[in-house]
Amino acid sequence: MRETHRIYRQKLEELTSLQTLCSGSINKQKTRLKDLKHTLQRYKHHASREEAELIQQMSANIKERQNVFFDMEAYLPKKNGLYLNLVLGNVNVTLLSNQAKFAYKDEYEKFKLYLTIILLLGAVACRFVLHYRVTDEVFNFLLVWYYCTLTIRESILISNGSRIKGWWVSHHYVSTFLSGVMLTWLCPVPAILLPEGLSLQAAGSGREESSGPHGGRVPVLDVAGPHLPPAFPVLWPFLAALQCRHVV
């Protein structure tokens, strides 16, 4: 067992050395290709017709080489992006075999499918069966957790060579933010945290009303005091949209 472990340690050190060597070589080649690309772009405006065709052909070869380097880097450790660094820290998330990559991708797809079904059933239940504040908060918390987990898994897939479209990932970032807004919007805000003269009640029920300054009944989003904060006209459409979304 000790001999087997010694051989394993030796192979692991060799693997680490090869990974470092390959990563360094790829970075050097990418830097040279980048410099060559800028040089070709600079000379393209003053080139003859034949030279322009040659420059176009070389640019196509450069793009092809960049795709090759992208595929190579999918099997090499690399630094995480800003999001993964904030969430996981500087930990290696690169999967070294195709089998492991495909297994993780399959698990990601199953996670989306199962959670989507659960969220659909939860939305229907909260709307027609369990229309309580606690169930609404639990449902919105589940939404925040779902989209946060999706963004983390997608970032790991991208680090392993997945070509996920940017708009798809951006959509999940926006969904995470909106779900977080809805979760906190349902929570009561201490009066000490609100500006003086600004009276906003939690959007727990579309039937709640508050007394206005003239003794009438006004909607939840109305302001009780006559002195409004300067930023309130800008924030009001955003708050009203959230209120309408919750009522719907």
N, C-alpha and C positions, 0 to 999 in steps of 0.2 A: 504494500500500500504506500509506503514511504517513497519507494522508487517511482511508482506511478505518479505520485504527487510531485516529485522532483521534476519528472519529465514534463508534466503539465505546466509547472511554473516556468520552466525553460521555454516551452513553446509559447506561453503567454507573453514572456518578455520579447521573444522574436516577433510575435504578432504586433506588439505595441511599437517596436522599432520600425517594422515595415509600414504600419499605419502612419507614423510620423514622417517617414521618408516619402511615401506617396503623397501625403497632404502637402508637404513642402514643395515637391516637384510640380504638383498641380497648380499651386498658388503662383509659382514662378512662371509657368507657362501661361496662365491666365493674365498675369501682369504684362508679359511680352505681347500677347495677342491684343490686349487693350491698347498698348502703345502703338502697335502696328495699325490697328483700326483707326486711331486718331490721325496717324500719319497719312493713311490712304484718304481719309475724308478731307484732309488739308490740301492734298495734291489733286483731288478729284476735279476741282473747279478749274484748274489750269491744264488738264490733261487733254490729249488729242482723243479722237474717237476710238482708235485701237487701244490706247492706254486706258480709257474709261471702261472699255469692255473687260480688259484685264483686271482693273481694280474691282469691278463688279464680281468677277469670278473669284478673286481673292477674298472679297467680303463674304461671299457665300461659303467659302471654305472655312473662314474664321467662325461663322455662325455654326457650322457643322461641328467644328472642334469644341466649341463651347457646350454644345449638347452632349458631346462625348464626355467632357469633364463633369457635367452635371450628373450623368449616369454613374461615373466613377465615384463621385463624392457621396452618392447615396449609400455606399458601403464603407465609408470612412467616418470616424468621429469628427464632429465639427462643433463650433461654438453655437450655443442656443441663441435664438433671437431674443429681443427685449421682453416679449410676453412670457416665454418659457423661463427666462432668467428670473423674472419677478415671481412667477408661480412656483417653479421647481428648483430654482437655483442653477448653478453651473454643473449640471449632471448630464452624463452622456445618455442620450435617448436613441442612439443609432442602433438599429437591428441589423445584424451581420449576415443573415441568410434570407433568401427569398421566401422560404417556408415561414419564417417568423414574421416577415413583412406581410405576407398574404393572410396569415392568421390574425394579425393585429387589424388589418383592413376589414376582414370578415367580422371580427368582434365589434368594430366601429359601426358597420352597417346594421348588425343585429341590435346594438344599443340604440341607434336611431329608430329602428322599426318598433321595438318593444316600448320605448319611452313615448313615441308618438301615439301609439294606441292607448297607453295609460293616460296621457295628457288629454286626448280627445274624450275618453270616458270621464275623466275628472272634470273637464269643462262642462260636459252635459250634466253631470251630477250636481256641480255647483250652481248651474243655471236653473235647473228644474226640480232637484230633489233636496240638496243640502245647501240651501241658500242662507248660509250663516257666515258671520265675519271670520270665525276661526277657520272654516273650510276654505274661504277665499284666501286667507293668508297662507295656509298650507299649500294650496294650489300655486300661488305666485312664488312661494319659496321653491317649489318643485321646478317651476319654469326657470328660475335663476340658476338653480343647480344644474339643470339639463343643458342650458346654453353655455354655461361656464365650462362644463365637462366637454361639450362638443368642441369649443375653441381650443382647449388643451389638447384633445386627441387629434384634432386637425393640424395643430402646430407640430405635433410629433410625427404625423404622417408626412408633412411637408419636409421635415428634417430627414426623413427616410426616402426622399425622392418622389413623393407623390406630387402630381401636377394639379392640385386643387385650384380652381379659379379664385382669383382675389375677391370677386364680388360675392361669392358664396361664403367665404370666411367673414367678410365685412358685414354681411347680413346677420351672421350669428353674433358678432360683436354688438351690433345695434340692438338685436333682440335681447341680449344680456342686459344692456343698459335700460331698455324699456321695461323689462321684467323687474329689474331692481327698483325702478321708479314706482311701478305699480305695487310692489311689496311694501316699500316705505310709505307710499301714499295712503295705504290702509291703516298704518300705525298712527296713534294719536300723537300730536306734536305738543310738547309742553309750551304753555303760554309764554314762559320767559324767553323762549327761543324765537318767538315771532316779533317782528317790529311793532312798535307802539302804533295802535290804530289799525292794524291789519288783523282781521279775524277770519281765519280759514278753518272750517271744520273738516274732519276726516270724511272722505267720500265712502262711508260705509253703507249708506242707503240714499237712493235718489229722492226719497220723500222727506228728508230732514230739512228743516227751515230754521232760520234764526231771526230774532227781532232786529229790525233796522233802526236807524237813528230817529225816525219819525213814528215809531211804534207800529209800523206795518210788518208784513211778513215778506221776507226777501229770500232769494235763492242762497244756496250754501256758499257760492263763490263771491257773493257781494261783500263789500267792505262796510263794517259797522261805523267806523269813524270817518269824519270828513277829511282828515289829513292823510293823503296817500303817499307811500314811498315813491321816489322818483322812478324806480325801476319797475313798479307794478304794471304800468301800461304795456311794457315789453313782455312781462312774464304772464300776463293774463291770458293771451291766446294759447300758450303752452299748457297752462293749468286747466283751461276750459276744455282743451282737446283731451287731456287725461280724464277729466270728469266725464265727458261724453263717452269715451271708450269704456270706462268702467260701467256706466249705466247700460250701454249696449250689451 
